[in-house]
Amino acid sequence: MLELPRPRKSKKQSNRTDRYRAWAEINLSHLKHNVEELKRRLPKDCRIMAVVKANAYGHGSVPIAQKLQSIGINSYAVAEVSEGIALRKAGIQGEILILGFTSPWQFADLCRYDLTQTVLNADYAMTLNQYGKKIKVHVKIDTGMGRLGENVDQVERILSIYRQPHLIVTGTYSHFSVPDSDLKEDIAFTNEQINRFYRLVHVIQSNGFDTGRLHLQSSYGILHYPHLRCDMARPGIALYGAIDVVKDNDESSVSLLPVLSLRARVIMVKRVPAGSSIGYGRLYRTTQDSIIATVSIGYADGIPRCLFEQGGHVLVKGQRVAIAGNICMDQMMIDVTHVEHVEEGDIVTLIGQDGDCRITAEEVAVRCHTIPNEWLTGIGSRVDRVYVN
Ligand SMILES: *Cc1c(COP(=O)(O)O)cnc(C)c1O
């Protein structure tokens, strides 16, 4: 008979994450802290519409929304209907706004789950109205983003949206394209977007229509244009604390805390002689006798593959170590020659704190010429999410 291997008992670590290969630790009290910080920055009567699309930027939309609901948030934004349904099924109440396109096949679900649909333009308003049932909507105005929304100068078309008998307009909004930039011309552009929006709002209201609640700011809009007179703001990435704090520190007094830490394990340690090559493409070469650790996470878990070529690091035993060779689908290798006593089972931190060292989602994003949003939303579904309060 085959003898089953006994589970190896690690001497030092025997916590509840032992069974995970790769996991994201989600700190819900940091989420609460970030909400409070953003609220502090906004006018008192401005509400937060929490953007929890794309699985709450990889953090897990249901637990994130449940935590937000428990601290008094009652507006949420998602990209598509299925994300809204998942929240309703998990008991999320209040307003859920679909930011993107919903096909007529799904209009029934808008009603059934009490979801609020964005009106993408005047034609879309007609299509929605033809469904023949009352549907709650927010009207989207394109003030310069060039994406969704009826063009701000199409006043007649915009007014036609408010005349649709079956649409219940509970909000009107727009979206900035360069709120993060501190270039003079970008600031001027954002101010122009703001002016276009409020001039239009004035026209809509003076035609006797109710715009519902007004909202403009995403995360960087809140940080850089906090004093706008709005009824709501739509933070996404700032809720998750993955904002480039260094850049924003001087002008904004908010201190955001990263909600997500990403960790994996050393699953093998091996000694290799000088001159060895490591990994696909043989891109890492040891220049001395070295110790290489294999780590249980790879690009299928969302680690950007470019991280090796861009000189990326991970943390192990409170120290920064270099990635050794191309990142594989399910594993990666690191050079731990200079770290004492690395052994199987040791925790490797891809994002987060280990001892005095820290790697942020922004650091990884900058290295790979992207933004934290992109790679956080790419954290794989097979990465366990572990929630801590
Ligand atoms: C994604 C999104 C947001 C949130 O953006 P962040 O930069 O993550 O704060 C807000 N509004 C709209 C319309 C969006 O699509």
The ligand as an SDF file (V2000), in Angstrom:
LIG
                    3D

 15 15  0  0  0  0  0  0  0  0999 V2000
  -13.3080   52.9460  -12.3410 C   0  0  0  0  0  0  0  0  0  0  0  0
  -14.0640   54.1960  -12.2220 C   0  0  0  0  0  0  0  0  0  0  0  0
  -13.9440   55.0000  -11.0720 C   0  0  0  0  0  0  0  0  0  0  0  0
  -12.9390   54.7330   -9.9810 C   0  0  0  0  0  0  0  0  0  0  0  0
  -11.6910   55.1840  -10.4310 O   0  0  0  0  0  0  0  0  0  0  0  0
  -10.4010   55.2200   -9.4690 P   0  0  0  0  0  0  0  0  0  0  0  0
   -9.3980   55.9820  -10.2410 O   0  0  0  0  0  0  0  0  0  0  0  0
  -10.0080   53.8200   -9.2130 O   0  0  0  0  0  0  0  0  0  0  0  0
  -10.8280   55.9170   -8.2260 O   0  0  0  0  0  0  0  0  0  0  0  0
  -14.7880   56.0830  -10.9550 C   0  0  0  0  0  0  0  0  0  0  0  0
  -15.6600   56.3890  -11.9420 N   0  0  0  0  0  0  0  0  0  0  0  0
  -15.7700   55.6680  -13.0700 C   0  0  0  0  0  0  0  0  0  0  0  0
  -16.7530   56.0790  -14.1060 C   0  0  0  0  0  0  0  0  0  0  0  0
  -14.9640   54.5650  -13.2610 C   0  0  0  0  0  0  0  0  0  0  0  0
  -15.0660   53.8530  -14.3920 O   0  0  0  0  0  0  0  0  0  0  0  0
  1  2  1  0
  2  3  1  0
  2 14  2  0
  3  4  1  0
  3 10  2  0
  4  5  1  0
  5  6  1  0
  6  7  2  0
  6  8  1  0
  6  9  1  0
 10 11  1  0
 11 12  2  0
 12 13  1  0
 12 14  1  0
 14 15  1  0
M  END
$$$$
